[in-house]
Amino acid sequence: MTGEAILIIEDNEDLRDEIVDYLCRRGHAASGCKTLAEAHDFCREHDPAVVVADIHLPDGSGVTFCRDMADTYPDTRWVLMSGNADLVREGNRARTSAFAVIDKPIPLRTLDRFVADATQRRSR
């Protein structure tokens, strides 16, 4: 398992658990949060290598979270995701440091490649 923390921020518990379980089985140190407040605490404690955030969350926008946290965590790679095509377009237009903005549901193997690539870029 890689020692670098991977955070999945997703309010849908089943989807969050599925992604975290898959990434853990692939050797990543993945954890999940359902809100941005929980994610903020996690980031403070773990300085994650990768954050995969839903764009629309109960307590705010993953786009705004990415934008606000990027200065504090400059080595973190950000992946934004949404099942809403309009939100994906919004995420792509936003001036963030997002490594990728993707449609949900994303095939888990594809997400694993994003995470692996983002982790490798961080270590450079």
C-alpha positions as YAML, in Angstrom:
chain: A
units: angstrom
residues:
- id: 1
  name: MET
  ca: [0.00, 0.00, 0.00]
- id: 2
  name: THR
  ca: [1.29, 3.47, -0.81]
- id: 3
  name: GLY
  ca: [1.83, 5.64, 2.23]
- id: 4
  name: GLU
  ca: [0.31, 8.70, 0.58]
- id: 5
  name: ALA
  ca: [-3.21, 9.55, 1.74]
- id: 6
  name: ILE
  ca: [-5.97, 9.61, -0.87]
- id: 7
  name: LEU
  ca: [-9.23, 11.34, 0.11]
- id: 8
  name: ILE
  ca: [-12.59, 10.69, -1.51]
- id: 9
  name: ILE
  ca: [-15.23, 13.34, -0.75]
- id: 10
  name: GLU
  ca: [-18.62, 11.95, -1.77]
- id: 11
  name: ASP
  ca: [-21.97, 12.32, -0.04]
- id: 12
  name: ASN
  ca: [-23.38, 9.13, -1.55]
- id: 13
  name: GLU
  ca: [-22.28, 6.57, 1.03]
- id: 14
  name: ASP
  ca: [-22.50, 3.53, -1.27]
- id: 15
  name: LEU
  ca: [-20.46, 5.19, -4.01]
- id: 16
  name: ARG
  ca: [-17.92, 6.58, -1.52]
- id: 17
  name: ASP
  ca: [-17.45, 3.16, 0.09]
- id: 18
  name: GLU
  ca: [-17.15, 1.47, -3.30]
- id: 19
  name: ILE
  ca: [-14.44, 3.89, -4.44]
- id: 20
  name: VAL
  ca: [-12.50, 3.75, -1.15]
- id: 21
  name: ASP
  ca: [-12.67, -0.06, -1.01]
- id: 22
  name: TYR
  ca: [-11.52, -0.37, -4.62]
- id: 23
  name: LEU
  ca: [-8.59, 2.01, -4.20]
- id: 24
  name: CYS
  ca: [-7.54, 0.26, -0.97]
- id: 25
  name: ARG
  ca: [-7.60, -3.09, -2.77]
- id: 26
  name: ARG
  ca: [-5.36, -1.48, -5.44]
- id: 27
  name: GLY
  ca: [-2.82, -0.59, -2.75]
- id: 28
  name: HIS
  ca: [-3.73, 3.04, -2.02]
- id: 29
  name: ALA
  ca: [-4.24, 4.50, 1.46]
- id: 30
  name: ALA
  ca: [-7.75, 5.76, 0.62]
- id: 31
  name: SER
  ca: [-10.24, 7.29, 3.06]
- id: 32
  name: GLY
  ca: [-13.64, 8.84, 2.59]
- id: 33
  name: CYS
  ca: [-15.58, 11.84, 3.87]
- id: 34
  name: LYS
  ca: [-19.17, 12.85, 3.20]
- id: 35
  name: THR
  ca: [-18.83, 16.61, 3.78]
- id: 36
  name: LEU
  ca: [-16.36, 19.38, 3.13]
- id: 37
  name: ALA
  ca: [-16.13, 20.05, 6.86]
- id: 38
  name: GLU
  ca: [-14.93, 16.47, 7.43]
- id: 39
  name: ALA
  ca: [-12.60, 16.80, 4.45]
- id: 40
  name: HIS
  ca: [-11.05, 19.97, 5.82]
- id: 41
  name: ASP
  ca: [-10.23, 18.18, 9.09]
- id: 42
  name: PHE
  ca: [-8.83, 15.19, 7.20]
- id: 43
  name: CYS
  ca: [-6.58, 17.41, 5.08]
- id: 44
  name: ARG
  ca: [-5.23, 19.17, 8.14]
- id: 45
  name: GLU
  ca: [-4.30, 15.83, 9.72]
- id: 46
  name: HIS
  ca: [-3.04, 13.92, 6.66]
- id: 47
  name: ASP
  ca: [-1.88, 16.32, 3.87]
- id: 48
  name: PRO
  ca: [-3.33, 14.04, 1.17]
- id: 49
  name: ALA
  ca: [-1.53, 13.32, -2.08]
- id: 50
  name: VAL
  ca: [-4.83, 13.23, -3.96]
- id: 51
  name: VAL
  ca: [-8.32, 14.54, -3.22]
- id: 52
  name: VAL
  ca: [-11.21, 13.27, -5.34]
- id: 53
  name: ALA
  ca: [-14.20, 15.51, -4.64]
- id: 54
  name: ASP
  ca: [-17.77, 15.51, -5.80]
- id: 55
  name: ILE
  ca: [-18.61, 18.96, -7.15]
- id: 56
  name: HIS
  ca: [-22.00, 19.18, -5.42]
- id: 57
  name: LEU
  ca: [-21.92, 18.37, -1.71]
- id: 58
  name: PRO
  ca: [-24.39, 19.07, 1.12]
- id: 59
  name: ASP
  ca: [-22.20, 21.76, 2.67]
- id: 60
  name: GLY
  ca: [-20.74, 23.39, -0.43]
- id: 61
  name: SER
  ca: [-18.99, 23.09, -3.75]
- id: 62
  name: GLY
  ca: [-16.07, 20.79, -4.44]
- id: 63
  name: VAL
  ca: [-14.86, 23.41, -6.95]
- id: 64
  name: THR
  ca: [-14.75, 26.09, -4.25]
- id: 65
  name: PHE
  ca: [-13.10, 23.68, -1.80]
- id: 66
  name: CYS
  ca: [-10.41, 22.85, -4.38]
- id: 67
  name: ARG
  ca: [-9.82, 26.52, -5.12]
- id: 68
  name: ASP
  ca: [-9.67, 27.47, -1.43]
- id: 69
  name: MET
  ca: [-7.44, 24.59, -0.33]
- id: 70
  name: ALA
  ca: [-4.97, 24.56, -3.24]
- id: 71
  name: ASP
  ca: [-2.78, 27.29, -1.73]
- id: 72
  name: THR
  ca: [-2.62, 25.52, 1.63]
- id: 73
  name: TYR
  ca: [-1.87, 22.13, 0.02]
- id: 74
  name: PRO
  ca: [0.14, 22.97, -3.12]
- id: 75
  name: ASP
  ca: [1.43, 19.42, -3.57]
- id: 76
  name: THR
  ca: [-2.04, 17.85, -3.46]
- id: 77
  name: ARG
  ca: [-3.53, 16.77, -6.77]
- id: 78
  name: TRP
  ca: [-7.25, 17.47, -7.14]
- id: 79
  name: VAL
  ca: [-9.81, 15.47, -9.12]
- id: 80
  name: LEU
  ca: [-13.34, 16.85, -9.32]
- id: 81
  name: MET
  ca: [-16.31, 14.70, -10.33]
- id: 82
  name: SER
  ca: [-20.03, 15.05, -10.91]
- id: 83
  name: GLY
  ca: [-22.92, 13.14, -12.40]
- id: 84
  name: ASN
  ca: [-24.37, 16.44, -13.64]
- id: 85
  name: ALA
  ca: [-23.00, 17.48, -17.04]
- id: 86
  name: ASP
  ca: [-23.56, 21.18, -16.28]
- id: 87
  name: LEU
  ca: [-21.49, 20.90, -13.10]
- id: 88
  name: VAL
  ca: [-18.71, 19.09, -14.97]
- id: 89
  name: ARG
  ca: [-18.64, 21.95, -17.48]
- id: 90
  name: GLU
  ca: [-18.61, 24.44, -14.59]
- id: 91
  name: GLY
  ca: [-15.71, 22.57, -13.01]
- id: 92
  name: ASN
  ca: [-13.79, 22.60, -16.28]
- id: 93
  name: ARG
  ca: [-14.34, 26.37, -16.68]
- id: 94
  name: ALA
  ca: [-13.41, 27.19, -13.08]
- id: 95
  name: ARG
  ca: [-9.92, 28.45, -12.46]
- id: 96
  name: THR
  ca: [-8.76, 25.74, -10.12]
- id: 97
  name: SER
  ca: [-5.70, 23.59, -9.81]
- id: 98
  name: ALA
  ca: [-7.78, 20.49, -10.54]
- id: 99
  name: PHE
  ca: [-5.78, 17.75, -12.20]
- id: 100
  name: ALA
  ca: [-8.98, 16.46, -13.82]
- id: 101
  name: VAL
  ca: [-12.73, 17.07, -13.91]
- id: 102
  name: ILE
  ca: [-14.63, 13.89, -14.68]
- id: 103
  name: ASP
  ca: [-18.15, 12.56, -15.18]
- id: 104
  name: LYS
  ca: [-19.72, 10.17, -12.69]
- id: 105
  name: PRO
  ca: [-20.03, 7.33, -12.61]
- id: 106
  name: ILE
  ca: [-16.39, 6.89, -13.51]
- id: 107
  name: PRO
  ca: [-15.11, 3.39, -14.11]
- id: 108
  name: LEU
  ca: [-13.03, 2.48, -11.09]
- id: 109
  name: ARG
  ca: [-10.05, 1.40, -13.19]
- id: 110
  name: THR
  ca: [-10.04, 4.83, -14.83]
- id: 111
  name: LEU
  ca: [-10.15, 6.52, -11.42]
- id: 112
  name: ASP
  ca: [-7.27, 4.32, -10.25]
- id: 113
  name: ARG
  ca: [-5.23, 5.52, -13.24]
- id: 114
  name: PHE
  ca: [-6.04, 9.17, -12.39]
- id: 115
  name: VAL
  ca: [-4.98, 8.58, -8.78]
- id: 116
  name: ALA
  ca: [-1.79, 6.73, -9.77]
- id: 117
  name: ASP
  ca: [-0.85, 9.43, -12.28]
- id: 118
  name: ALA
  ca: [-1.62, 12.25, -9.83]
- id: 119
  name: THR
  ca: [0.43, 10.53, -7.11]
- id: 120
  name: GLN
  ca: [3.39, 10.12, -9.48]
- id: 121
  name: ARG
  ca: [3.20, 13.78, -10.51]
- id: 122
  name: ARG
  ca: [3.24, 14.81, -6.85]
- id: 123
  name: SER
  ca: [6.42, 12.84, -6.19]
- id: 124
  name: ARG
  ca: [8.29, 14.59, -9.02]
...
